[in-house]
Structure formats: structure tokens, C-alpha cells
Amino acid sequence: MRKSDKKIDNQLRLALTDVCEHALELYSGFEWITHSVDYGSFPKSLRIVCVFDTEQQLRQFNHQGHKATLLAHIKHNLTDVGIVLHNIDKQVSFDTETACQQQHHGNWALRLSATIINNKFH
């Protein structure tokens, strides 16, 4: 990883940590957030995954209209550190611990790599 890539990764991590802390306080069932990126085609390659505990909690989150608010928070935090996403709806996905357990036996590394390869975003 180049020095410039490390700097971007640190900025991403800090921006997304703030989003995570905010979401943990506001959204029932929100658990964590992660990202993956290929710095050779950054920021187009950036993928962010917001993870909830259960499918029901994710449905409730969507039903209550919180998705747009969380996406706006992510976009704002990234913009603040100079990262502009042109297609946030395709670059941010939502998933659950229960779905990972059922489909990938709790193996998040496998699930995330399969999601990114197949572009399976909720």
C-alpha cells in the first residue's frame, strides 16, 4: 500500500468510525460498519457495508425511513475528508449478522468477499 493509500484509508476509517458511533446511538440493532476498496480505482471501488443484528431490525430501520439519513451521514463524513461518492446507493449496502450466520456460517470475510465479487448489495 502506497503512502497516499494509507492516508486515504486512515481518513476513511476515521470518517466511518464516527458514522458507526452515531448509528450505534440512533438505530436499534445497528452493530458495525466496514469497507473495502481497491485504491487503483478509488473512490469508484469503495464499498461500505452497514451491519445490523437481525433481518427484522434492518426491515424496521428501512421502514422508519432511516436509510436516507444514514446514507447522508456517510456521504457528509466522507466529503468532509475529501472523499466524494458519486453513486452512494450502489456503494453502500446493508446486511445482518443473522443472514451471515445462515448463509456463510458466521464467516464475514467470506461473505464480504462474495458480496463484493458478485455486487450483491441490498
C-alpha positions as CSV (number, residue, x, y, z in Angstrom):
1,M,0.0,0.0,0.0
2,R,1.4,3.4,-1.0
3,K,1.7,6.2,1.5
4,S,-1.1,8.1,-0.2
5,D,-3.3,5.0,0.1
6,K,-2.6,4.7,3.8
7,K,-3.6,8.3,4.3
8,I,-6.9,7.8,2.5
9,D,-7.5,4.6,4.4
10,N,-7.0,6.4,7.7
11,Q,-9.4,9.1,6.6
12,L,-11.9,6.5,5.6
13,R,-11.5,4.7,8.9
14,L,-12.0,7.8,11.0
15,A,-15.0,9.0,9.0
16,L,-16.7,5.6,9.2
17,T,-15.9,5.2,12.9
18,D,-17.8,8.5,13.5
19,V,-20.7,7.2,11.4
20,C,-20.6,3.9,13.4
21,E,-20.7,5.6,16.8
22,H,-23.5,7.8,15.7
23,A,-25.5,4.9,14.2
24,L,-25.0,2.8,17.4
25,E,-26.7,5.5,19.4
26,L,-29.6,6.1,17.0
27,Y,-30.6,2.8,15.3
28,S,-31.9,-0.2,17.1
29,G,-29.9,-3.3,16.0
30,F,-27.1,-1.5,14.3
31,E,-23.9,-3.4,15.0
32,W,-21.0,-2.2,12.9
33,I,-19.7,-0.8,9.6
34,T,-16.9,-1.9,7.4
35,H,-15.4,-1.0,4.0
36,S,-13.3,-2.4,1.2
37,V,-11.5,-0.6,-1.6
38,D,-9.2,-1.1,-4.5
39,Y,-7.0,2.0,-4.4
40,G,-6.2,1.6,-8.1
41,S,-9.8,2.7,-8.9
42,F,-10.6,4.8,-5.8
43,P,-13.2,6.2,-5.0
44,K,-15.3,4.2,-7.5
45,S,-14.3,0.9,-6.0
46,L,-15.2,1.9,-2.4
47,R,-17.8,-0.4,-0.9
48,I,-19.3,0.2,2.6
49,V,-21.4,-2.3,4.4
50,C,-23.6,-1.4,7.4
51,V,-24.4,-4.4,9.5
52,F,-27.5,-4.9,11.7
53,D,-28.1,-7.8,14.1
54,T,-31.3,-9.2,12.6
55,E,-33.3,-9.0,9.4
56,Q,-36.2,-7.7,11.4
57,Q,-34.2,-4.8,12.8
58,L,-32.9,-4.0,9.3
59,R,-36.5,-4.0,7.9
60,Q,-37.6,-1.7,10.8
61,F,-34.7,0.6,10.0
62,N,-35.8,0.8,6.4
63,H,-39.5,1.1,7.2
64,Q,-38.8,4.0,9.5
65,G,-37.0,5.8,6.7
66,H,-33.6,5.9,8.4
67,K,-31.7,4.7,5.3
68,A,-31.6,8.1,3.6
69,T,-30.5,9.7,6.8
70,L,-27.6,7.2,7.4
71,L,-26.5,7.5,3.7
72,A,-26.5,11.3,4.1
73,H,-24.4,11.0,7.2
74,I,-21.9,8.7,5.4
75,K,-21.7,11.0,2.4
76,H,-21.2,14.1,4.6
77,N,-18.5,12.5,6.7
78,L,-16.6,11.3,3.6
79,T,-17.0,14.6,1.9
80,D,-15.5,16.3,5.0
81,V,-12.3,14.3,4.4
82,G,-12.3,15.0,0.7
83,I,-13.8,11.7,-0.5
84,V,-16.7,12.2,-2.9
85,L,-19.0,9.3,-3.7
86,H,-20.9,9.7,-7.0
87,N,-23.2,6.7,-6.5
88,I,-23.7,6.2,-2.8
89,D,-26.8,3.9,-3.3
90,K,-24.6,1.4,-5.1
91,Q,-21.5,1.8,-2.9
92,V,-23.2,1.3,0.5
93,S,-25.1,-1.9,1.3
94,F,-26.9,-3.2,4.4
95,D,-26.6,-6.7,5.8
96,T,-27.3,-8.6,9.0
97,E,-25.5,-10.9,11.4
98,T,-28.3,-13.5,11.1
99,A,-28.0,-13.6,7.3
100,C,-24.2,-14.1,7.6
101,Q,-24.8,-16.9,10.1
102,Q,-27.4,-18.6,7.9
103,Q,-25.6,-18.3,4.6
104,H,-21.9,-18.2,5.5
105,H,-21.8,-19.8,8.9
106,G,-20.8,-16.5,10.5
107,N,-17.7,-16.1,8.2
108,W,-17.8,-12.4,7.5
109,A,-14.6,-12.5,5.4
110,L,-16.2,-15.0,3.1
111,R,-19.5,-13.2,3.0
112,L,-18.0,-9.8,2.3
113,S,-15.7,-11.1,-0.5
114,A,-18.7,-12.9,-2.1
115,T,-20.8,-9.7,-1.8
116,I,-18.1,-7.6,-3.4
117,I,-17.3,-10.1,-6.2
118,N,-21.0,-10.5,-7.1
119,N,-22.1,-6.9,-6.4
120,K,-24.9,-8.3,-4.2
121,F,-25.9,-5.2,-2.4
122,H,-29.3,-4.9,-0.5
